[in-house]
Amino acid sequence: MSAVRTGGDAREGFRPELVPRLLEIEYVIGPATSTWGAARAKAGHPAPFTMTYVEVGNEDFFDKSGSYDQRFVQFTTAIKARVAGRRGI
């Protein structure tokens, strides 16, 4: 699935890479009436999938910038604000 950046501004501290991740979550758990939930339904799975956890980060030992802690907070804050009841791990 590809996603188009639909909002946010890096000058305001918004991380553009959050948008595709949030849209992926919408694809998985969004209602069939939402944009990406409708795409999932069209692909043959009209009911949302069950999702309790969202893993934030993968192989972060490759990140030599030391930005993981900041990114973790930003990602989990955005995920919790957008999709209640999910936990970032």
N, C-alpha and C positions, 0 to 999 in steps of 0.2 A: 504494500500500500504506500502510495506517496501522498504527502500532505503539503499544502501550500501555506506559507506563513500568512496568518490572517490578522495579526494584531500585535501590539506591544511595541516597545521602543527601547533599544539598548541604552539610550541616553538616560532613561528613567530606571535603569537597573534591571530591566526585563531581559531575560535570557531567551533569545529567539529559538533556541533548540527545545524550549519547553512546549511550544505550540504543537509540533508533530507528536510529541509524547502524549499530550492531553487529547489530541484527536485520535490517537491509537486507543487510548482508554475509552473514549466515547464509542469507537467502533466495537469494542469488546462488550461494554456494559450499557451503552446508551439505548434509549427506547427506539423502536423502529420508526418513530416519528421524527427523530433527530437526523441530521444530515448523514453522519457516519453510521448511526444505527440502521438507517434505511439502506445504506450500502451493504452492511452486513446481511440484512434481510434479503436484499436482491441477490446476494451470493449464496443464499440457501439456508440461512440460519436466522429466522425472524426473532427468536427469543434471545434476550441478552445472555451472555455467558456468565457464570458465577465467578467472581473475582474478589478475593478478600485482601490479598497483599499485592503490593507493587514494589518490585525490586528497583532500587535507585542505585545505579552504578553497576559496573561489571568490569572486572580486571583493572581496577583503578590504580593498581601499582604501576601502570604504564604512564599515569599522569604525573609528569615531572614538574608541573606548574604549582602543585600544592593547592589547587583550587577545589578539591573534592569536598571538603567540609562546607564551603560556601555553597557549592552547587547542590549538595544534599539538602541543606536547609531550604534553598529556593525551590527545588523540585518538590519536596514533601509539603511545603506550605501551599504551593500551587495545586498539587494533587488533592490535598485535604479540602481546599476551598472549592474545588471543582467537583469532586466526587466524594461526598460524605460517606463515612463508614468504611473507608479503605485505609489501610496502614502502609506507610512506606517503610521498607526494610533495606 
